[in-house]
Every structure is written in structure tokens, then in C-alpha cells.
Amino acid sequence: MALYDRDYTSAETGYIQEGASVSFMKQTYQLLAASMIAAAAGAYVTMPYAETVMQYRWFIFGFELFMLFVGLGMTRNKPGLNLAALFVFTFATGVSLVPLLASLIGAGNGAVIGNAFLMTAVLFGALSLFAINSKTDYSSWGKPLFITLIVVIIASLINMFILQSPMMHVIITAGILLLFSFFTIYDTQNIANGAYDSPVDAAVSLYIDFLNMFTALLQILGIFGGDD
């Protein structure tokens, strides 16, 4: 009789939920890959205009923030529009990278770009797999990570406008790399646990993690890979 007493309904529900979770993760990483392509397109198209991009870098940065906090918010749960907002945002982030990429290429360190991307992809992939397979709950990391982010932003502004210390810049950049490595673990596990309503929102979180890790590695490799 034990064979007939098994709760097949519960088992079937579990399989359905697991399948939905896998599908959600698959869509998220597909959108993440598409976002990287959009960013690469933004950098490629505007690379010949690096000086102009440099002049308007604060306007571009402001537009990124607008798309991140307003554009993506207004289009949330609006199929089609949310995808357009995602790709406009990621395209803009690619444009904002142009001055850094152009400076590396101009200094003869163009190979650093490919190396940084490869290192970021490997690190990001390893952290994501760790988060998905880990039995530890990292949901409590949210507040400490956010507070650390605020501290890092303030330190960056102080160094940029007041201290202007190269050593402090290296320390802050290394801190950013470490911080967004932790964010990758936190965000990936949240996605796996169903904390996001839309694959677009999930992809935005992972894209920001990847972008900041990539930018940090670009700067670190550019500094230590130069001839100066």
C-alpha cells in the first residue's frame, strides 16, 4: 500500500517549480549575454568619437542613472518596453567605457581589454556556480553590501576631487572588484531562489555586477600592465 500512498502531486509540483526556476535562470543569462553584446556595440560604434564621449561623460553617466532608476522602473512588467530599456541602458554603459578603452589602446595596452574580459568571465562564472550550488544562505548579505557600496562611492568621490591619490585609486578599485564579487554571489542566489519577478530585472543585477568587475580589472591591469 505504501506505493499508492506516495504524494505524487507534491512531487509533480516540485518538478514543475524546479523546471520554472531553470527556465527563469536560462532566460536571465540569455538576456545577460544580449546585454553584453549591446554594450560592446555601444563601445564599438562610439570608439571613433572618444574625445567627444570624454567631454560628455557626465551627461552619459547621468543618462545611465536615469535609465537604471527611472527608465527600467517605469517599464517594469511591460514586455517589450522593458527589453528596450535594458538594451538602451547597456548600450549607454558601453559608450561610457570608451574613454577608458581608448586610453588603454592609445597606451599600447589594448591586449588588456581582452584579458580583463576573459578574467571577468571566468571569475563571474565561478562565483555564479558557487552561489547556485552552495547550501549556505546569503540573503543576509544585502544590507552590509549596500552599506559598503555607499562607503566605496564616497571614498571614490573624495579621492577623485580632493586626494587624487594613485595608491588610493588602486585600493578603491581592488575594493570594487571584491565588493561586486560578493554581489555576484548574493544576486545569483537570489535569482535561483526566485527573488526576482522578471528575467529582465535579474539580468540587470547580474550585468551591473559583471560590468563593475570588468571595469575594475581593466583599471588594475591597465595600471600594473603599463610601462610607467
C-alpha positions as CSV (number, residue, x, y, z in Angstrom):
1,M,0.0,0.0,0.0
2,A,2.9,2.3,0.6
3,L,3.4,2.6,-3.1
4,Y,-0.1,4.0,-3.6
5,D,0.2,6.3,-0.5
6,R,3.0,8.4,-2.0
7,D,2.3,12.1,-2.6
8,Y,2.7,12.2,-6.4
9,T,1.0,15.6,-6.6
10,S,3.7,17.2,-4.3
11,A,6.5,15.6,-6.3
12,E,4.9,16.8,-9.6
13,T,4.6,20.3,-8.2
14,G,8.2,20.2,-7.2
15,Y,9.3,19.2,-10.6
16,I,7.3,22.0,-12.2
17,Q,8.7,24.6,-9.8
18,E,12.3,23.3,-10.5
19,G,11.6,23.5,-14.2
20,A,10.3,27.0,-14.0
21,S,13.4,28.0,-12.0
22,V,15.7,26.6,-14.6
23,S,13.8,28.3,-17.4
24,F,14.0,31.6,-15.5
25,M,17.7,31.3,-15.0
26,K,18.2,30.4,-18.7
27,Q,16.3,33.5,-19.8
28,T,18.2,35.6,-17.4
29,Y,21.6,34.5,-18.7
30,Q,20.4,34.8,-22.3
31,L,19.5,38.4,-21.6
32,L,22.8,39.0,-19.8
33,A,24.7,37.8,-22.9
34,A,22.5,40.0,-25.1
35,S,23.2,43.0,-22.8
36,M,26.9,42.4,-23.2
37,I,26.5,42.4,-26.9
38,A,24.6,45.7,-26.7
39,A,27.3,47.2,-24.5
40,A,30.0,46.0,-27.0
41,A,28.0,47.6,-29.8
42,G,27.8,50.9,-27.9
43,A,31.6,50.9,-27.3
44,Y,32.4,49.9,-30.9
45,V,30.1,52.5,-32.6
46,T,31.3,55.4,-30.5
47,M,35.0,54.5,-30.2
48,P,36.0,56.9,-33.1
49,Y,34.4,59.7,-31.1
50,A,36.3,59.0,-27.8
51,E,37.2,62.7,-27.3
52,T,33.5,63.7,-27.7
53,V,32.4,61.0,-25.3
54,M,35.0,62.2,-22.8
55,Q,33.6,65.7,-23.0
56,Y,30.1,64.5,-22.3
57,R,31.0,61.7,-19.9
58,W,29.0,63.2,-17.0
59,F,25.9,63.6,-19.2
60,I,26.3,60.0,-20.3
61,F,26.7,58.9,-16.7
62,G,23.6,60.8,-15.7
63,F,21.7,59.2,-18.5
64,E,22.8,55.8,-17.3
65,L,21.5,56.5,-13.8
66,F,18.2,57.8,-15.3
67,M,17.7,54.6,-17.3
68,L,18.7,52.4,-14.3
69,F,16.5,54.1,-11.7
70,V,13.7,55.6,-13.8
71,G,13.6,54.0,-17.3
72,L,13.9,50.4,-16.1
73,G,11.5,51.1,-13.2
74,M,8.8,52.7,-15.5
75,T,9.0,49.8,-17.9
76,R,9.0,47.0,-15.3
77,N,6.4,44.3,-16.1
78,K,5.8,45.8,-19.6
79,P,7.0,43.2,-22.1
80,G,8.9,44.7,-25.0
81,L,9.4,48.1,-23.3
82,N,11.5,46.6,-20.5
83,L,13.7,44.9,-23.1
84,A,14.2,48.1,-25.0
85,A,15.0,49.9,-21.7
86,L,17.5,47.1,-20.8
87,F,19.4,47.4,-24.1
88,V,19.3,51.3,-24.1
89,F,20.9,51.1,-20.6
90,T,23.5,48.6,-21.5
91,F,24.3,50.3,-24.8
92,A,24.9,53.5,-22.8
93,T,27.3,51.7,-20.4
94,G,29.3,50.6,-23.4
95,V,29.6,54.2,-24.6
96,S,30.7,55.3,-21.1
97,L,33.6,52.8,-21.3
98,V,35.0,54.3,-24.4
99,P,37.4,56.8,-22.8
100,L,39.0,54.1,-20.6
101,L,39.2,51.7,-23.6
102,A,40.7,54.4,-25.8
103,S,43.3,55.3,-23.2
104,L,44.4,51.7,-22.9
105,I,44.6,51.3,-26.7
106,G,46.4,54.6,-27.1
107,A,49.0,53.5,-24.4
108,G,49.6,50.3,-26.3
109,N,47.7,48.2,-23.8
110,G,44.9,47.1,-26.0
111,A,45.5,43.4,-25.1
112,V,44.5,44.2,-21.5
113,I,40.9,44.6,-22.7
114,G,40.6,41.0,-23.9
115,N,42.5,39.7,-20.8
116,A,40.2,41.7,-18.5
117,F,37.1,40.4,-20.2
118,L,38.3,36.8,-20.1
119,M,39.3,37.0,-16.4
120,T,36.0,38.6,-15.5
121,A,34.0,35.9,-17.4
122,V,35.9,33.2,-15.6
123,L,35.6,34.8,-12.2
124,F,31.9,35.6,-12.7
125,G,31.1,32.1,-13.9
126,A,32.9,30.5,-11.0
127,L,31.1,32.8,-8.4
128,S,27.8,32.1,-10.1
129,L,28.3,28.3,-10.0
130,F,29.4,28.6,-6.3
131,A,26.2,30.6,-5.4
132,I,23.9,28.2,-7.2
133,N,25.4,25.1,-5.7
134,S,26.1,26.5,-2.2
135,K,23.9,25.3,0.7
136,T,24.7,28.5,2.6
137,D,22.0,31.2,2.7
138,Y,23.5,34.6,1.6
139,S,20.3,36.6,1.8
140,S,21.5,38.5,4.9
141,W,24.3,40.0,2.8
142,G,22.1,42.6,1.2
143,K,22.3,45.4,3.8
144,P,26.1,45.1,4.6
145,L,26.9,45.0,0.8
146,F,24.7,48.1,0.2
147,I,26.4,50.0,3.1
148,T,29.8,49.0,1.8
149,L,28.8,50.2,-1.7
150,I,27.9,53.7,-0.3
151,V,31.2,53.9,1.6
152,V,33.1,52.9,-1.6
153,I,31.3,55.6,-3.7
154,I,32.0,58.3,-1.1
155,A,35.7,57.2,-0.9
156,S,35.9,57.3,-4.7
157,L,34.4,60.9,-4.8
158,I,36.8,62.1,-2.1
159,N,39.8,60.6,-3.9
160,M,38.6,61.9,-7.3
161,F,38.1,65.5,-6.3
162,I,40.3,66.0,-3.2
163,L,43.0,63.5,-2.5
164,Q,43.8,62.5,-6.1
165,S,46.0,59.7,-4.8
166,P,47.0,56.9,-7.3
167,M,47.6,54.5,-4.5
168,M,44.1,55.2,-3.0
169,H,42.7,54.7,-6.5
170,V,44.3,51.3,-6.7
171,I,42.9,50.3,-3.3
172,I,39.4,51.5,-4.1
173,T,39.4,49.8,-7.4
174,A,40.5,46.5,-5.8
175,G,37.7,47.0,-3.2
176,I,35.2,47.5,-6.0
177,L,36.3,44.2,-7.6
178,L,36.0,42.4,-4.3
179,L,32.6,44.0,-3.5
180,F,31.0,43.1,-6.7
181,S,32.3,39.6,-6.5
182,F,30.3,39.3,-3.3
183,F,27.3,41.0,-5.0
184,T,27.5,38.3,-7.8
185,I,27.1,35.6,-5.2
186,Y,24.3,37.4,-3.5
187,D,22.4,38.3,-6.6
188,T,22.9,34.9,-8.3
189,Q,21.5,33.1,-5.2
190,N,18.5,35.5,-5.1
191,I,17.7,34.7,-8.7
192,A,18.0,31.0,-8.1
193,N,15.7,31.4,-5.1
194,G,13.0,33.2,-7.1
195,A,13.5,36.7,-5.6
196,Y,13.0,38.4,-9.0
197,D,9.7,38.8,-10.8
198,S,11.3,39.3,-14.2
199,P,14.3,37.9,-16.0
200,V,15.0,41.5,-17.2
201,D,15.4,42.7,-13.6
202,A,17.6,39.7,-12.8
203,A,19.7,40.3,-15.8
204,V,20.2,44.0,-14.9
205,S,21.5,43.0,-11.5
206,L,24.0,40.5,-12.9
207,Y,25.0,42.9,-15.7
208,I,25.9,45.6,-13.1
209,D,28.0,43.1,-11.2
210,F,29.8,41.9,-14.3
211,L,30.3,45.5,-15.6
212,N,31.8,46.8,-12.4
213,M,34.1,43.7,-12.1
214,F,35.2,44.2,-15.7
215,T,35.9,47.9,-15.3
216,A,37.8,47.3,-12.1
217,L,40.0,44.7,-13.7
218,L,40.5,46.9,-16.7
219,Q,41.9,49.6,-14.5
220,I,44.0,47.3,-12.4
221,L,45.6,45.6,-15.4
222,G,46.0,48.9,-17.1
223,I,47.9,50.3,-14.1
224,F,50.1,47.3,-13.5
225,G,50.4,46.4,-17.1
226,G,51.8,49.7,-18.2
227,D,55.3,50.7,-18.7
228,D,55.2,53.6,-16.2
